[in-house]
């Protein structure tokens, strides 16, 4: 905003009022009182704006009145003059110059920061929503794959259904299938009639070749009413027994093996 010099009215009434303001005061108080009076005379509003008082060159009878302000005060006022605005040491009335400060700038900055924070939060929520949607899509695709395997039946279908019932990861399927093929060749009706269990009268049966007592203890409760040769029930019993006895890593590895890597059963 350019500096605007507003001439002071020099009517006798105004001069008398001016003398009343500055007379009888020390130079320091005179300049402060004069500035306040001039600010009031020109209606300077201090809320939301700064008022800078500049000395304006003049001549005439009022020069003597201005001299009452004192050199120190004139020097202080001279510091407020912008470069190139004229002699700073001229004696005369002081003119108020208003510099308007937009108090809405700080509020605008705060509003902008709030808006950016809101956008950032919205972006994070959108990313999280997209991640959840992608996860849901993967789960649905996996479910569809398992359903297809179960519908097809056979060893893979039975394993998938047994893992679903026991709420175990489908990633165990290859290891379980390796155990099944080594134990029974994939035949749910297979019965071992020659090992030590058979000689004791408790032959191993089913896909995972469990003995009756093991089947009864470890079969999933929802399948407890099924026979030992039921493929899905037999798998749940064999897998749960292996996890309890050897740990899930043994199931994932496809059963126990010797130093040469050959399957040795469980």
C-alpha positions in Angstrom: 0.0 0.0 0.0 1.6 3.4 -0.9 2.3 6.0 1.7 -0.5 8.6 1.7 0.3 12.0 3.2 -2.9 13.5 4.6 -2.5 17.3 5.3 -3.5 18.5 8.7 -6.3 21.0 8.9 -4.8 24.3 10.1 -7.9 26.2 11.2 -7.5 28.2 14.4 -9.8 25.7 16.2 -7.6 22.8 15.2 -4.4 24.6 16.2 -5.8 25.4 19.6 -6.7 21.7 20.1 -3.3 20.7 19.1 -1.6 23.1 21.5 -3.8 21.8 24.3 -2.6 18.3 23.6 1.1 18.9 23.6 1.5 21.8 26.1 2.8 21.1 29.6 4.1 17.6 28.7 7.7 16.3 28.5 9.1 15.8 25.0 8.7 12.0 25.4 5.1 12.2 26.5 4.3 15.0 24.1 5.1 12.8 21.1 3.1 9.9 22.4 0.1 12.0 23.3 0.2 13.9 20.0 0.4 10.6 18.1 -2.6 9.2 20.0 -4.6 12.5 19.4 -3.8 12.6 15.7 -4.7 8.9 15.4 -8.0 9.6 17.1 -8.6 12.6 14.9 -8.1 10.6 11.8 -10.1 7.6 13.0 -7.2 5.1 13.1 -8.5 1.7 13.8 -5.9 -0.5 15.5 -7.8 -3.7 15.4 -6.6 -5.7 12.3 -4.3 -2.9 11.1 -1.1 -1.1 12.1 -0.9 2.7 12.2 2.5 4.2 11.3 2.9 7.9 12.0 5.2 9.9 9.6 6.3 13.6 9.9 5.0 15.7 7.0 6.9 18.8 5.9 5.2 22.0 6.6 5.7 25.7 7.1 3.9 28.4 8.9 2.9 29.2 12.4 2.5 25.6 13.4 6.2 25.0 13.0 6.8 26.4 16.5 4.2 24.1 17.9 5.9 21.1 16.4 9.2 22.1 17.9 7.7 21.3 21.3 7.8 17.7 20.4 11.6 17.6 20.6 14.5 16.4 18.4 14.6 12.9 20.0 10.9 12.3 19.1 11.4 13.6 15.6 14.3 11.2 15.1 12.2 8.3 16.4 9.5 9.3 13.9 12.0 9.7 11.2 12.8 6.0 11.4 9.3 5.1 10.2 9.8 6.9 6.9 10.2 4.6 4.0 13.2 5.1 1.7 12.8 7.9 -0.7 9.8 9.5 0.9 11.4 12.8 1.7 13.6 14.5 4.4 13.2 12.7 7.7 14.3 15.8 9.7 11.5 18.1 8.4 9.6 19.7 11.2 5.9 19.6 10.9 2.7 17.9 11.7 2.7 14.2 11.7 0.4 12.3 9.4 -1.0 8.8 10.1 -0.4 6.2 7.4 -2.3 3.0 7.7 -0.8 -0.3 6.7 -3.7 -2.8 6.4 -2.8 -6.2 7.6 -5.2 -8.9 6.5 -6.0 -10.7 9.7 -7.7 -13.4 7.6 -4.3 -14.5 6.3 -3.5 -16.5 9.5 -7.0 -18.0 9.5 -6.6 -18.8 5.8 -3.3 -20.6 6.5 -4.9 -22.5 9.3 -7.8 -23.4 7.1 -5.4 -24.6 4.4 -3.5 -26.7 6.9 -6.8 -28.2 8.1 -7.8 -28.9 4.5 -4.5 -30.6 3.7 -4.8 -32.7 6.9 -8.3 -33.7 5.9 -7.2 -34.6 2.4 -4.3 -36.7 3.8 -6.7 -38.5 6.2 -9.1 -39.1 3.3 -6.3 -40.5 1.2 -5.2 -42.9 4.0 -8.8 -44.1 4.4 -9.1 -44.6 0.7 -5.9 -46.6 0.6 -7.1 -48.7 3.5 -10.4 -49.3 1.9 -8.7 -50.3 -1.4 -6.5 -52.7 0.6 -9.5 -54.3 2.3 -11.3 -54.7 -1.0 -8.3 -56.3 -2.6 -8.0 -58.7 0.4 -11.6 -59.5 0.1 -11.3 -60.2 -3.6 -8.3 -62.6 -2.9 -10.2 -64.4 -0.2 -13.2 -64.8 -2.5 -11.0 -66.2 -5.2 -9.4 -68.6 -2.8 -12.7 -69.8 -1.6 -13.9 -70.3 -5.1 -10.8 -72.4 -5.8 -11.3 -74.5 -2.7 -15.0 -75.0 -3.6 -14.0 -76.2 -7.1 -11.5 -78.7 -5.6 -14.1 -80.0 -3.1 -16.7 -80.3 -5.8 -14.3 -82.3 -8.0 -13.8 -84.7 -5.1 -11.0 -87.2 -4.8 -7.9 -86.8 -2.5 -7.5 -83.1 -3.2 -11.2 -82.3 -2.5 -11.1 -84.3 0.7 -8.0 -82.5 2.0 -9.4 -79.1 1.1 -12.7 -79.9 3.0 -10.8 -81.3 6.0 -8.6 -78.2 6.2 -11.7 -76.0 6.0 -13.4 -77.8 8.8 -10.4 -77.7 11.1 -9.7 -74.0 10.1 -6.2 -74.8 9.1 -4.4 -73.1 6.2 -4.8 -74.6 2.8 -1.1 -74.3 2.3 -0.8 -77.6 4.3 -2.5 -79.5 1.5 0.6 -80.6 -0.4 2.2 -82.0 2.8 -1.0 -83.8 3.8 -1.3 -85.3 0.3 2.3 -86.6 0.5 1.5 -88.3 3.8 -1.8 -89.8 2.4 -0.1 -91.2 -0.7 2.7 -92.7 1.4 0.2 -94.2 4.0 -2.7 -95.4 1.9 -2.0 -94.6 -1.7 -5.1 -92.4 -1.6 -7.5 -95.2 -0.8 -10.0 -94.3 2.0 -10.8 -98.0 2.5 -7.2 -99.1 3.1 -6.5 -101.2 6.2 -3.1 -102.3 7.4 -3.2 -106.0 8.4 0.5 -106.7 8.9 2.0 -104.1 11.3 2.3 -104.1 15.1 -1.0 -102.4 15.4 -2.7 -105.1 13.4 -1.1 -107.8 15.5 -2.6 -106.1 18.6 -6.0 -106.1 17.0 -6.2 -102.3 16.3 -5.2 -102.0 12.6 -4.5 -98.7 11.0 -7.3 -97.6 8.7 -8.3 -94.9 6.2 -6.4 -92.3 4.2 -4.0 -91.4 7.0 -4.0 -94.9 8.6 -5.1 -94.0 12.1 -5.9 -96.6 14.7 -9.4 -96.5 16.2 -8.3 -94.9 19.5 -6.4 -92.2 17.8 -9.3 -91.5 15.4 -11.8 -91.3 18.3 -9.6 -88.8 20.2 -8.5 -86.5 17.4 -11.3 -86.5 14.9 -12.9 -83.1 14.5 -16.0 -82.9 16.9 -18.3 -82.0 14.0 -17.4 -85.3 12.3 -17.3 -87.6 15.4 -20.4 -89.5 14.2 -18.6 -90.6 11.0 -16.8 -93.9 10.5 -13.0 -94.2 10.6 -12.9 -94.8 6.9 -14.7 -91.6 6.1 -12.0 -89.7 4.1 -12.7 -86.2 5.5 -13.1 -87.4 9.1 -10.0 -89.6 8.8 -7.9 -86.7 7.5 -9.0 -84.4 10.4 -8.0 -87.0 12.9 -4.6 -87.8 11.3 -3.7 -84.1 10.9 -4.7 -83.1 14.4 -2.8 -86.0 15.9 0.4 -85.0 13.9 0.2 -81.4 14.9 -0.3 -82.3 18.6 2.6 -84.9 18.5 5.1 -83.5 16.0 4.1 -79.9 15.3 2.6 -78.3 12.2 5.9 -78.0 10.5 6.0 -81.8 10.2 2.6 -81.8 8.5 3.8 -79.1 6.1 7.0 -81.1 5.3 4.9 -84.1 4.4 5.5 -86.2 7.5 8.6 -87.6 9.2 11.6 -88.7 7.2 15.0 -90.2 7.9 18.5 -88.8 7.3 18.3 -89.9 3.7 15.0 -88.0 3.2 12.9 -91.2 3.0 9.4 -91.1 4.5 9.2 -93.1 7.8 5.6 -92.5 8.8 4.2 -91.0 12.0 
